[in-house]
Amino acid sequence: MNIREVLEKVKKELAELTPLKLNTVIGASKDEESGGWKVMVELLEKVSIPDSMDLLGIYGVLLSEEGEIMRFERKGIRKRGDVEQGEGY
């Protein structure tokens, strides 16, 4: 799978796994250890007014070489208006 296919797969699978709306893909890389892919995304967890107060969950997704989601976990949460320095994926 190439990175474009991986990102499309993650978007589709997350829409089926969780009711949370995908905000953005933060990053993606090939996982040297497993041969699969690591993807970091932000999902909208709580809508607020003003929208700068929305809560965004930062999630790490690990996919197998075949593109199946093997792990999906929240790494952090932030307000849309905040700048966060993440721990990486």
N, CA, C and O atoms as a GROMACS GRO file, in nm:
protein
  356
    1MET      N    1   0.084  -0.118   0.000
    1MET     CA    2   0.000   0.000   0.000
    1MET      C    3   0.089   0.124   0.000
    1MET      O    4   0.192   0.128   0.066
    2ASN      N    5   0.046   0.226  -0.076
    2ASN     CA    6   0.118   0.352  -0.069
    2ASN      C    7   0.049   0.444   0.032
    2ASN      O    8  -0.058   0.411   0.083
    3ILE      N    9   0.110   0.557   0.060
    3ILE     CA   10   0.060   0.644   0.167
    3ILE      C   11  -0.080   0.697   0.136
    3ILE      O   12  -0.162   0.712   0.227
    4ARG      N   13  -0.108   0.725   0.012
    4ARG     CA   14  -0.242   0.773  -0.026
    4ARG      C   15  -0.348   0.667   0.005
    4ARG      O   16  -0.454   0.700   0.058
    5GLU      N   17  -0.320   0.543  -0.028
    5GLU     CA   18  -0.412   0.434   0.001
    5GLU      C   19  -0.430   0.414   0.152
    5GLU      O   20  -0.540   0.388   0.199
    6VAL      N   21  -0.320   0.428   0.226
    6VAL     CA   22  -0.325   0.413   0.371
    6VAL      C   23  -0.416   0.519   0.432
    6VAL      O   24  -0.500   0.488   0.516
    7LEU      N   25  -0.400   0.644   0.390
    7LEU     CA   26  -0.481   0.752   0.446
    7LEU      C   27  -0.629   0.736   0.412
    7LEU      O   28  -0.714   0.762   0.496
    8GLU      N   29  -0.659   0.693   0.291
    8GLU     CA   30  -0.799   0.668   0.253
    8GLU      C   31  -0.858   0.555   0.336
    8GLU      O   32  -0.974   0.562   0.379
    9LYS      N   33  -0.779   0.451   0.358
    9LYS     CA   34  -0.823   0.338   0.439
    9LYS      C   35  -0.852   0.382   0.583
    9LYS      O   36  -0.954   0.343   0.641
   10VAL      N   37  -0.763   0.462   0.641
   10VAL     CA   38  -0.783   0.510   0.778
   10VAL      C   39  -0.910   0.594   0.787
   10VAL      O   40  -0.989   0.576   0.879
   11LYS      N   41  -0.930   0.684   0.694
   11LYS     CA   42  -1.050   0.769   0.695
   11LYS      C   43  -1.176   0.684   0.689
   11LYS      O   44  -1.270   0.707   0.765
   12LYS      N   45  -1.178   0.586   0.601
   12LYS     CA   46  -1.295   0.500   0.585
   12LYS      C   47  -1.319   0.415   0.710
   12LYS      O   48  -1.431   0.408   0.759
   13GLU      N   49  -1.214   0.353   0.761
   13GLU     CA   50  -1.226   0.263   0.876
   13GLU      C   51  -1.267   0.339   1.003
   13GLU      O   52  -1.349   0.291   1.080
   14LEU      N   53  -1.209   0.458   1.025
   14LEU     CA   54  -1.244   0.535   1.144
   14LEU      C   55  -1.390   0.579   1.141
   14LEU      O   56  -1.455   0.585   1.245
   15ALA      N   57  -1.442   0.610   1.023
   15ALA     CA   58  -1.583   0.647   1.010
   15ALA      C   59  -1.673   0.531   1.051
   15ALA      O   60  -1.784   0.554   1.100
   16GLU      N   61  -1.628   0.408   1.030
   16GLU     CA   62  -1.705   0.290   1.068
   16GLU      C   63  -1.685   0.252   1.216
   16GLU      O   64  -1.775   0.196   1.278
   17LEU      N   65  -1.567   0.282   1.271
   17LEU     CA   66  -1.533   0.243   1.408
   17LEU      C   67  -1.588   0.338   1.514
   17LEU      O   68  -1.624   0.295   1.624
   18THR      N   69  -1.596   0.465   1.481
   18THR     CA   70  -1.631   0.565   1.581
   18THR      C   71  -1.723   0.670   1.521
   18THR      O   72  -1.714   0.701   1.402
   19PRO      N   73  -1.811   0.726   1.602
   19PRO     CA   74  -1.898   0.834   1.552
   19PRO      C   75  -1.827   0.968   1.544
   19PRO      O   76  -1.884   1.065   1.495
   20LEU      N   77  -1.703   0.975   1.592
   20LEU     CA   78  -1.629   1.101   1.591
   20LEU      C   79  -1.588   1.140   1.449
   20LEU      O   80  -1.549   1.055   1.369
   21LYS      N   81  -1.598   1.268   1.420
   21LYS     CA   82  -1.566   1.320   1.287
   21LYS      C   83  -1.416   1.346   1.276
   21LYS      O   84  -1.355   1.405   1.366
   22LEU      N   85  -1.356   1.301   1.165
   22LEU     CA   86  -1.214   1.325   1.140
   22LEU      C   87  -1.193   1.474   1.115
   22LEU      O   88  -1.257   1.532   1.028
   23ASN      N   89  -1.103   1.534   1.191
   23ASN     CA   90  -1.069   1.674   1.170
   23ASN      C   91  -0.953   1.685   1.071
   23ASN      O   92  -0.963   1.757   0.971
   24THR      N   93  -0.845   1.614   1.098
   24THR     CA   94  -0.730   1.619   1.009
   24THR      C   95  -0.636   1.501   1.034
   24THR      O   96  -0.637   1.441   1.141
   25VAL      N   97  -0.557   1.470   0.933
   25VAL     CA   98  -0.448   1.373   0.948
   25VAL      C   99  -0.325   1.453   0.985
   25VAL      O  100  -0.286   1.546   0.914
   26ILE      N  101  -0.264   1.419   1.097
   26ILE     CA  102  -0.147   1.492   1.146
   26ILE      C  103  -0.020   1.439   1.080
   26ILE      O  104   0.069   1.517   1.044
   27GLY      N  105  -0.012   1.308   1.064
   27GLY     CA  106   0.108   1.250   1.006
   27GLY      C  107   0.092   1.102   0.980
   27GLY      O  108   0.002   1.038   1.034
   28ALA      N  109   0.181   1.050   0.898
   28ALA     CA  110   0.180   0.907   0.866
   28ALA      C  111   0.322   0.864   0.831
   28ALA      O  112   0.397   0.939   0.768
   29SER      N  113   0.357   0.743   0.872
   29SER     CA  114   0.488   0.690   0.838
   29SER      C  115   0.484   0.538   0.838
   29SER      O  116   0.399   0.476   0.902
   30LYS      N  117   0.576   0.481   0.764
   30LYS     CA  118   0.592   0.336   0.760
   30LYS      C  119   0.652   0.293   0.894
   30LYS      O  120   0.746   0.355   0.943
   31ASP      N  121   0.596   0.188   0.953
   31ASP     CA  122   0.646   0.135   1.080
   31ASP      C  123   0.751   0.029   1.050
   31ASP      O  124   0.719  -0.079   1.001
   32GLU      N  125   0.875   0.061   1.079
   32GLU     CA  126   0.986  -0.030   1.049
   32GLU      C  127   0.975  -0.162   1.124
   32GLU      O  128   1.013  -0.268   1.072
   33GLU      N  129   0.923  -0.155   1.246
   33GLU     CA  130   0.916  -0.275   1.330
   33GLU      C  131   0.816  -0.378   1.276
   33GLU      O  132   0.847  -0.496   1.265
   34SER      N  133   0.696  -0.332   1.242
   34SER     CA  134   0.590  -0.425   1.200
   34SER      C  135   0.575  -0.435   1.048
   34SER      O  136   0.515  -0.530   0.997
   35GLY      N  137   0.631  -0.338   0.976
   35GLY     CA  138   0.612  -0.336   0.831
   35GLY      C  139   0.483  -0.269   0.789
   35GLY      O  140   0.456  -0.252   0.670
   36GLY      N  141   0.402  -0.231   0.888
   36GLY     CA  142   0.275  -0.164   0.861
   36GLY      C  143   0.291  -0.013   0.857
   36GLY      O  144   0.396   0.039   0.817
   37TRP      N  145   0.187   0.057   0.899
   37TRP     CA  146   0.186   0.204   0.896
   37TRP      C  147   0.141   0.260   1.030
   37TRP      O  148   0.056   0.202   1.097
   38LYS      N  149   0.199   0.374   1.068
   38LYS     CA  150   0.155   0.452   1.183
   38LYS      C  151   0.093   0.580   1.131
   38LYS      O  152   0.152   0.650   1.048
   39VAL      N  153  -0.027   0.611   1.179
   39VAL     CA  154  -0.096   0.732   1.136
   39VAL      C  155  -0.147   0.805   1.260
   39VAL      O  156  -0.202   0.743   1.351
   40MET      N  157  -0.129   0.937   1.263
   40MET     CA  158  -0.182   1.021   1.371
   40MET      C  159  -0.292   1.108   1.312
   40MET      O  160  -0.274   1.170   1.207
   41VAL      N  161  -0.406   1.112   1.381
   41VAL     CA  162  -0.520   1.190   1.335
   41VAL      C  163  -0.578   1.270   1.451
   41VAL      O  164  -0.556   1.238   1.568
   42GLU      N  165  -0.654   1.373   1.416
   42GLU     CA  166  -0.732   1.445   1.514
   42GLU      C  167  -0.879   1.419   1.485
   42GLU      O  168  -0.925   1.434   1.372
   43LEU      N  169  -0.953   1.380   1.589
   43LEU     CA  170  -1.096   1.357   1.577
   43LEU      C  171  -1.170   1.459   1.665
   43LEU      O  172  -1.127   1.488   1.777
   44LEU      N  173  -1.279   1.511   1.613
   44LEU     CA  174  -1.359   1.609   1.686
   44LEU      C  175  -1.439   1.537   1.793
   44LEU      O  176  -1.528   1.458   1.763
   45GLU      N  177  -1.406   1.564   1.920
   45GLU     CA  178  -1.472   1.496   2.031
   45GLU      C  179  -1.587   1.575   2.091
   45GLU      O  180  -1.684   1.518   2.139
   46LYS      N  181  -1.576   1.708   2.088
   46LYS     CA  182  -1.683   1.791   2.145
   46LYS      C  183  -1.690   1.923   2.070
   46LYS      O  184  -1.590   1.994   2.058
   47VAL      N  185  -1.808   1.954   2.019
   47VAL     CA  186  -1.831   2.079   1.948
   47VAL      C  187  -1.866   2.186   2.051
   47VAL      O  188  -1.948   2.163   2.140
   48SER      N  189  -1.804   2.302   2.039
   48SER     CA  190  -1.829   2.412   2.132
   48SER      C  191  -1.851   2.542   2.055
   48SER      O  192  -1.821   2.552   1.936
   49ILE      N  193  -1.905   2.640   2.127
   49ILE     CA  194  -1.919   2.774   2.070
   49ILE      C  195  -1.841   2.866   2.162
   49ILE      O  196  -1.871   2.873   2.282
   50PRO      N  197  -1.741   2.938   2.112
   50PRO     CA  198  -1.695   2.941   1.974
   50PRO      C  199  -1.618   2.814   1.938
   50PRO      O  200  -1.576   2.739   2.026
   51ASP      N  201  -1.601   2.790   1.808
   51ASP     CA  202  -1.538   2.665   1.765
   51ASP      C  203  -1.392   2.653   1.808
   51ASP      O  204  -1.336   2.543   1.806
   52SER      N  205  -1.330   2.763   1.846
   52SER     CA  206  -1.192   2.755   1.896
   52SER      C  207  -1.185   2.678   2.029
   52SER      O  208  -1.076   2.643   2.075
   53MET      N  209  -1.301   2.654   2.090
   53MET     CA  210  -1.306   2.577   2.214
   53MET      C  211  -1.345   2.430   2.191
   53MET      O  212  -1.358   2.354   2.287
   54ASP      N  213  -1.363   2.389   2.063
   54ASP     CA  214  -1.388   2.248   2.032
   54ASP      C  215  -1.278   2.162   2.094
   54ASP      O  216  -1.164   2.205   2.104
   55LEU      N  217  -1.314   2.041   2.135
   55LEU     CA  218  -1.214   1.947   2.185
   55LEU      C  219  -1.177   1.848   2.076
   55LEU      O  220  -1.264   1.783   2.017
   56LEU      N  221  -1.048   1.838   2.050
   56LEU     CA  222  -0.995   1.748   1.948
   56LEU      C  223  -0.913   1.639   2.015
   56LEU      O  224  -0.820   1.668   2.090
   57GLY      N  225  -0.947   1.514   1.989
   57GLY     CA  226  -0.870   1.402   2.038
   57GLY      C  227  -0.760   1.369   1.938
   57GLY      O  228  -0.783   1.366   1.818
   58ILE      N  229  -0.641   1.345   1.989
   58ILE     CA  230  -0.528   1.308   1.904
   58ILE      C  231  -0.511   1.156   1.918
   58ILE      O  232  -0.487   1.104   2.026
   59TYR      N  233  -0.525   1.088   1.806
   59TYR     CA  234  -0.526   0.941   1.806
   59TYR      C  235  -0.412   0.885   1.722
   59TYR      O  236  -0.379   0.937   1.616
   60GLY      N  237  -0.354   0.777   1.772
   60GLY     CA  238  -0.256   0.700   1.697
   60GLY      C  239  -0.324   0.576   1.643
   60GLY      O  240  -0.396   0.506   1.714
   61VAL      N  241  -0.300   0.549   1.515
   61VAL     CA  242  -0.357   0.432   1.450
   61VAL      C  243  -0.242   0.350   1.392
   61VAL      O  244  -0.156   0.404   1.322
   62LEU      N  245  -0.239   0.221   1.423
   62LEU     CA  246  -0.138   0.132   1.368
   62LEU      C  247  -0.206   0.035   1.274
   62LEU      O  248  -0.301  -0.034   1.312
   63LEU      N  249  -0.157   0.030   1.150
   63LEU     CA  250  -0.213  -0.060   1.050
   63LEU      C  251  -0.113  -0.169   1.015
   63LEU      O  252   0.008  -0.147   1.018
   64SER      N  253  -0.165  -0.286   0.983
   64SER     CA  254  -0.080  -0.396   0.938
   64SER      C  255  -0.031  -0.368   0.796
   64SER      O  256  -0.072  -0.270   0.734
   65GLU      N  257   0.056  -0.452   0.746
   65GLU     CA  258   0.104  -0.439   0.608
   65GLU      C  259  -0.012  -0.445   0.508
   65GLU      O  260  -0.006  -0.383   0.402
   66GLU      N  261  -0.116  -0.520   0.543
   66GLU     CA  262  -0.232  -0.535   0.455
   66GLU      C  263  -0.331  -0.419   0.469
   66GLU      O  264  -0.429  -0.413   0.395
   67GLY      N  265  -0.306  -0.328   0.564
   67GLY     CA  266  -0.394  -0.213   0.581
   67GLY      C  267  -0.505  -0.231   0.682
   67GLY      O  268  -0.598  -0.150   0.688
   68GLU      N  269  -0.499  -0.337   0.762
   68GLU     CA  270  -0.599  -0.358   0.866
   68GLU      C  271  -0.559  -0.283   0.992
   68GLU      O  272  -0.442  -0.282   1.029
   69ILE      N  273  -0.655  -0.219   1.058
   69ILE     CA  274  -0.625  -0.148   1.182
   69ILE      C  275  -0.595  -0.249   1.292
   69ILE      O  276  -0.678  -0.335   1.324
   70MET      N  277  -0.477  -0.238   1.349
   70MET     CA  278  -0.432  -0.328   1.454
   70MET      C  279  -0.445  -0.263   1.592
   70MET      O  280  -0.469  -0.331   1.692
   71ARG      N  281  -0.429  -0.130   1.596
   71ARG     CA  282  -0.439  -0.057   1.722
   71ARG      C  283  -0.492   0.082   1.694
   71ARG      O  284  -0.459   0.144   1.592
   72PHE      N  285  -0.574   0.131   1.786
   72PHE     CA  286  -0.635   0.262   1.775
   72PHE      C  287  -0.646   0.316   1.917
   72PHE      O  288  -0.722   0.262   1.997
   73GLU      N  289  -0.571   0.424   1.949
   73GLU     CA  290  -0.575   0.473   2.086
   73GLU      C  291  -0.556   0.624   2.091
   73GLU      O  292  -0.483   0.683   2.012
   74ARG      N  293  -0.624   0.684   2.190
   74ARG     CA  294  -0.612   0.828   2.207
   74ARG      C  295  -0.480   0.858   2.277
   74ARG      O  296  -0.448   0.799   2.380
   75LYS      N  297  -0.406   0.951   2.219
   75LYS     CA  298  -0.275   0.991   2.272
   75LYS      C  299  -0.285   1.120   2.350
   75LYS      O  300  -0.198   1.150   2.432
   76GLY      N  301  -0.390   1.198   2.326
   76GLY     CA  302  -0.404   1.325   2.394
   76GLY      C  303  -0.531   1.394   2.351
   76GLY      O  304  -0.606   1.344   2.267
   77ILE      N  305  -0.555   1.510   2.410
   77ILE     CA  306  -0.672   1.589   2.376
   77ILE      C  307  -0.632   1.736   2.388
   77ILE      O  308  -0.550   1.772   2.472
   78ARG      N  309  -0.691   1.820   2.303
   78ARG     CA  310  -0.660   1.962   2.309
   78ARG      C  311  -0.778   2.044   2.262
   78ARG      O  312  -0.868   1.992   2.194
   79LYS      N  313  -0.779   2.171   2.299
   79LYS     CA  314  -0.878   2.263   2.244
   79LYS      C  315  -0.829   2.305   2.106
   79LYS      O  316  -0.709   2.318   2.083
   80ARG      N  317  -0.923   2.325   2.014
   80ARG     CA  318  -0.887   2.361   1.877
   80ARG      C  319  -0.793   2.482   1.874
   80ARG      O  320  -0.703   2.488   1.791
   81GLY      N  321  -0.815   2.578   1.962
   81GLY     CA  322  -0.735   2.700   1.962
   81GLY      C  323  -0.597   2.685   2.024
   81GLY      O  324  -0.514   2.775   2.010
   82ASP      N  325  -0.570   2.574   2.091
   82ASP     CA  326  -0.441   2.554   2.157
   82ASP      C  327  -0.339   2.494   2.061
   82ASP      O  328  -0.373   2.418   1.971
   83VAL      N  329  -0.215   2.529   2.084
   83VAL     CA  330  -0.106   2.468   2.010
   83VAL      C  331  -0.042   2.367   2.103
   83VAL      O  332  -0.004   2.400   2.216
   84GLU      N  333  -0.032   2.243   2.056
   84GLU     CA  334   0.023   2.137   2.141
   84GLU      C  335   0.145   2.076   2.076
   84GLU      O  336   0.149   2.056   1.954
   85GLN      N  337   0.243   2.047   2.156
   85GLN     CA  338   0.358   1.974   2.107
   85GLN      C  339   0.337   1.829   2.147
   85GLN      O  340   0.343   1.794   2.265
   86GLY      N  341   0.312   1.745   2.046
   86GLY     CA  342   0.278   1.606   2.071
   86GLY      C  343   0.396   1.519   2.104
   86GLY      O  344   0.512   1.559   2.091
   87GLU      N  345   0.364   1.400   2.147
   87GLU     CA  346   0.467   1.303   2.184
   87GLU      C  347   0.516   1.222   2.065
   87GLU      O  348   0.610   1.144   2.077
   88GLY      N  349   0.450   1.239   1.950
   88GLY     CA  350   0.487   1.160   1.834
   88GLY      C  351   0.406   1.034   1.825
   88GLY      O  352   0.319   1.007   1.908
   89TYR      N  353   0.437   0.958   1.724
   89TYR     CA  354   0.362   0.833   1.703
   89TYR      C  355   0.459   0.726   1.669
   89TYR      O  356   0.419   0.612   1.646
   0.00000   0.00000   0.00000
